[in-house]
Amino acid sequence: MTKEEKIHELEVFAAQIRLETLKIIASRGNGHIGGCMSIADTLAVLYGEVMKYDPKNPLWKQRDWCVLSKGHGGPAMYATLGLKGFYDVKEAYTLNDFKTSFPSHTDHTKTPGVDLTTGSLGQGISEAVGAALGNRLQNINSHVFVFVGDGEADEGQVWEAAQFAAHYKLNNLIAFIDDNKRQLDGACEDVMSHGKGLSAKFDAFGWKVIDVKDGNDVEQIYDAVNEAYTEKERPIAIVLDTKKGKGVSSVEKSGAHSSHLNKEEWEVIIKEAQDNLNRISGKENA
Ligand SMILES: Cc1ncc(C[n+]2csc(CCOP(=O)(O)OP(=O)(O)O)c2C)c(N)n1
């Protein structure tokens, strides 16, 4: 397969993740569309190409790990894992129901393939750092990937984890910083500015930093991961310039953190995602 064909396959996968994520959230009626859509392309690159894992053996010791420190992106993770065969993706159409295996925030004890439990912002990156150190101490040759939100990066705990990871030279840890410029209450710049920016901060903490100009472009994300793999000493922060709600035009426009939609509104955005999938996969003219 050529690189061009692989990239196209990943674009299709990202569109499938978006569609399934929306169906999962729609089953509940409300949820974090914006923060799920901004990470769909990176999840597609990870689970479509980069990561080693076994859907039939989610706890395989040699696997790569993926931690959603911004745990409210759970539905995007459930769509990805379901599409890759960890379970039937339709099982996740029980989002947040009583006794469901698919809570709104990712929970290792409930969902096959979810590597760590997250949801209290700031904690997931600390858990990921521990996993990376633990895997290294066991001589496991793998990577731990972790998603951190730009709003989440207001949490002091993120920077304790960053300092620790640099000190222990955890080059098996790759953090994706979902720099979508928005958090729950509005623009990150207005709520709590990151000063010179998240790239400068991770650099100051001793990480290798890779800036991705379009964090919703699978090829740029894929190239960034390959560059990250060449780093021998430092943990790596891939700072993704993303769009909150990417692919859902109404949410892109509003920047909404959590969306409560009525039946008609759900139909409109699910149709948009289905149309996008058809267009990208080339089915619309078939
Ligand atoms: C410690 C903690 N405080 C508050 C929340 C509630 N909360 C959930 S998501 C969110 C905003 C996070 O913003 P960001 O990390 O930028 O996420 P994104 O915009 O990518 O969805 C907040 C405040 C939480 N989950 N944990």
Ligand as a Chemical Component Dictionary entry (heavy atoms), coordinates in Angstrom:
data_LIG
# 
_chem_comp.id                   LIG 
_chem_comp.type                 NON-POLYMER 
_chem_comp.pdbx_formal_charge   1 
_chem_comp.three_letter_code    LIG 
# 
loop_
_chem_comp_atom.comp_id 
_chem_comp_atom.atom_id 
_chem_comp_atom.alt_atom_id 
_chem_comp_atom.type_symbol 
_chem_comp_atom.charge 
_chem_comp_atom.model_Cartn_x 
_chem_comp_atom.model_Cartn_y 
_chem_comp_atom.model_Cartn_z 
_chem_comp_atom.pdbx_ordinal 
LIG C1  C1  C 0 -10.673 18.375 37.816 1  
LIG C2  C2  C 0 -11.836 18.658 36.896 2  
LIG N1  N1  N 0 -12.412 19.860 36.914 3  
LIG C3  C3  C 0 -13.477 20.131 36.101 4  
LIG C4  C4  C 0 -13.953 19.159 35.255 5  
LIG C5  C5  C 0 -15.164 19.466 34.369 6  
LIG N2  N2  N 1 -14.754 19.613 32.964 7  
LIG C6  C6  C 0 -14.939 18.618 32.075 8  
LIG S1  S1  S 0 -14.360 18.998 30.566 9  
LIG C7  C7  C 0 -13.875 20.523 31.056 10 
LIG C8  C8  C 0 -13.184 21.466 30.097 11 
LIG C9  C9  C 0 -11.905 20.896 29.552 12 
LIG O1  O1  O 0 -11.387 21.669 28.520 13 
LIG P1  P1  P 0 -10.401 21.037 27.486 14 
LIG O2  O2  O 0 -9.366  20.258 28.217 15 
LIG O3  O3  O 0 -9.895  22.115 26.620 16 
LIG O4  O4  O 0 -11.309 20.013 26.713 17 
LIG P2  P2  P 0 -11.914 20.097 25.221 18 
LIG O5  O5  O 0 -12.101 21.537 24.864 19 
LIG O6  O6  O 0 -10.905 19.478 24.346 20 
LIG O7  O7  O 0 -13.166 19.324 25.260 21 
LIG C10 C10 C 0 -14.155 20.714 32.404 22 
LIG C11 C11 C 0 -13.843 21.954 33.154 23 
LIG C12 C12 C 0 -13.320 17.888 35.286 24 
LIG N3  N3  N 0 -13.720 16.890 34.483 25 
LIG N4  N4  N 0 -12.247 17.681 36.090 26 
# 
loop_
_chem_comp_bond.comp_id 
_chem_comp_bond.atom_id_1 
_chem_comp_bond.atom_id_2 
_chem_comp_bond.value_order 
_chem_comp_bond.pdbx_ordinal 
LIG C1  C2  SING 1  
LIG C2  N1  SING 2  
LIG C2  N4  DOUB 3  
LIG N1  C3  DOUB 4  
LIG C3  C4  SING 5  
LIG C4  C5  SING 6  
LIG C4  C12 DOUB 7  
LIG C5  N2  SING 8  
LIG N2  C6  DOUB 9  
LIG N2  C10 SING 10 
LIG C6  S1  SING 11 
LIG S1  C7  SING 12 
LIG C7  C8  SING 13 
LIG C7  C10 DOUB 14 
LIG C8  C9  SING 15 
LIG C9  O1  SING 16 
LIG O1  P1  SING 17 
LIG P1  O2  DOUB 18 
LIG P1  O3  SING 19 
LIG P1  O4  SING 20 
LIG O4  P2  SING 21 
LIG P2  O5  DOUB 22 
LIG P2  O6  SING 23 
LIG P2  O7  SING 24 
LIG C10 C11 SING 25 
LIG C12 N3  SING 26 
LIG C12 N4  SING 27 
# 
